[in-house]
Amino acid sequence: MKYAFTLRNGLKWHDGQPVRSEDCVESLKRWGKEDRFGQLLMAHTGKIVPVNQRTFTLELAEPFGPVLDALGKPSTNVPFMMPARIAATSPDKQINEVVGSGPFKFVKDEWQPGKQVVYVRNPDYVPRNEAPSGSTGGKKAYLDKVIWRYIPDPATAADALAAGEVDWWRSRRSTSFRRSNRPGPPHTPLRSLGRRAGSGRTISTRHSTTRERARPCST
């Protein structure tokens, strides 16, 4: 059986280079060497090759039912895509350059290990033309900046939320809260913003002009 994958038009890496099928092929090959599910998939794969700049194929050597489950797994190790030059890094070595293609860019200069991680909106991102659904579907970025802050003490995080120093907090009991200026309870339960974060982490956000202004938030 053969699977064909076609990239959307206009996709770019955060360094401005176009996303090509070769990047995806090399990314999957690297992932297939370090992830157990990936190893099983690759053991059943005859070849995975680029057809042109926007299309690549994965051809099985023998039947393997959960192909799409493996490629779409949402937890460690996720088969993230990266430029081919970075994917060429040996699986037993750490990736030191963060270059993705998603709706937000990692801001290395503002990264403070153990304290905060900062992301800014990627103006070149091309979302899928469909409604979001969990980790799939169209991902439209409505925030100009997101700052994930780490506050290990839940009491401190709760005080920051109540004081308006943060807008969103994922509590240690896996309950999500946000601070809202709209009528109603000041702490409104809501589902996790994107992928689930570890307990004790906090985020600061800056809304774009398309949405109401928000102050830092915590998770």
N, C-alpha and C positions, 0 to 999 in steps of 0.2 A: 504494500500500500504506500502511496506517495501523498504527502501533504505539501501544499503550496501556500506560501505566505507573502502577501503584497503590502508594502509599506504605504502609508498615506503620503500624498503629495506635500511638499513644503516642509518636511520635518528637518530640524536642525539640532545639532548638539549645542550645548551651552557655550562652546568655544566658537560658534558660528559656522562650523563645517556641516555639510549635509549628512543626514543619516542614510547610510547605504546598507544594502543587504549583506555585504561582506562583514560589516560591523556586527550584525545580528548573528551571522554564522560563527564568527570567532568568539563572540560572547557566549553562545550556547555550548560551544566546544569546551570552553574553559569551565563553565558551570558544570558540564557533564563529567568533568574529571574530579570535582570535589564534593558534589552533592550526591547522596545515595540514590535518590529518585532519578537524578540525572544520569548516574552511572548505569542504572537499570535501563533507562531509555536508550542511551548510547550503545549498550550491549546488544540491543535489538535493532539498531540503526545501521543500514548499509552505507548510506552517505547523506551528508547534509551540505549543500553547495549553493552558491549564488547563481541565479539564472541571468539576471541583469541588475542594474543598480537599485531597483525597487522590489525585486522578487527573489526569494530563495525557496528551495525545496528540501524536505526531509523525507527520505525514502527508507522504509523499514526493510530489514533483511529477513525478519520473521515477525509474526503477529505480536503486537503489544497494545493492548486495549487503552490504557490510560495515557496516551500521548499528550492530549490536550490538558489533562489534569496535571501532568508533570510540568508542562510549559507554563501553565497558569497558576501554579501553586503560590499562595499568598504569604507563606511563612518561610523561615530559614530552611535551606538557602534559596532565596528567590532568584530565578534566572534573569537578573537585571541586564539590560542592554548597555553597552559602552562602546566607544570607538575601538576599532580593530587594533590600533596601536597600543591601547591600554589593555585590551583583552589578551594581548600577546604575553602579558605578565604571567609568569609561572603560577599555577594554582597554590603552590606552597609559599608564595610571597604575597605580602600585603599590597593592596592597591593604594597608592599614595596620591593619585590625582583624581579628584571628584569631578567628572564631566558626564552629566546625564542629558536627557532631552525632554524632561517633563515640564510641567507648568511653573515650577519654582526652581531657582538656582541657589546652590549652596554658596554662602559668602564666607570664604576661608579667613579673610582678614578680621572678621568679627566673631569668629569661633573661639570660645573659651571652654576648653575641655573641663567637664565636670560642672559647668555653670550655665552655658547657653550655646545654642546653635541657631544661626540666622539664615533665613531664606528670603529672596526677593523674587517678585513675579517675573516670569520669562515672557517678554513681549512677542517673541517669535514662535511661541508654542502654538501648535495646530491641534485643537481637540477633535475628538470624534464627533460627528454630527448626530448625536443621540443623547438620550437622558442618562445621567450617571446611575450606576447600579453596583454598590459596593466598591470593589476594586476594579470594576470594568466600566465601560461606557464613556461618555464625554466628560472630560474634566476641565471645567472653566474656572480660571483663577479670578476671584473677586477681591483679593487682598494684594496690596502693593508689597507688604513685608510681613513676615511671620518670624517671631522669635520664640523658640522653645527654651524655657528656663527650667533649671532643675532646683526644686525646693524640697529637700528630703523630709522636712518636718511638716506634717499635715496641718498642724495648728497655724503655722506661719503662712502656709499656702492659703488656708481658709481666710485668715485675716487680710491677706493681700487681695483676695477676691472681694471681700466685703468692703474694703477701702477703695476699690476701683483701680487698684494698681495693676490688676490683671483682669482679663475678660473671660477666661475659660480655664477650668481645672478638672482634670480627671482624677478623682479621689482614689485613695488606696483601696476602696471597696468597689472599684471599677464602675463608679457612677459618675457621669459627666455633668458638669454644671457650667453655666455661663452667666455673666453679669449683663443685664439688659436695661436700657434706659426706657424701654416701653412699659406701659401700664401692666401691672401684675406682679407676682412674686419676684424679688430681686435675683433669686437663684433659680434658674429654670433648667430642669433636667433635659438633656439632649443626647443624641448618639455621638460617638467619637467622630472627631473631624479627621477623616482619612484613616490611615492605618493606626491601629491601637498603639498607644505609647505606654511605656512603663510607668508604674505608680511613682508619684513624687515628682515627676517632670512637669515643667511649666512652660507656657508659650506666651509671647507677646506678639500682637498682630497690629497691622496698620491697614485699614480698609482703603480701597481705592475710591475715587470720586463717584463710582457707580453704586456705592453702598454707603450706609451711614458710618461715620468715623468711629473707630473703636480704639480703646486703650490697650496696653499690654494684656495678654491673657495667659492663663496657666493651665496645665493639664496634669 
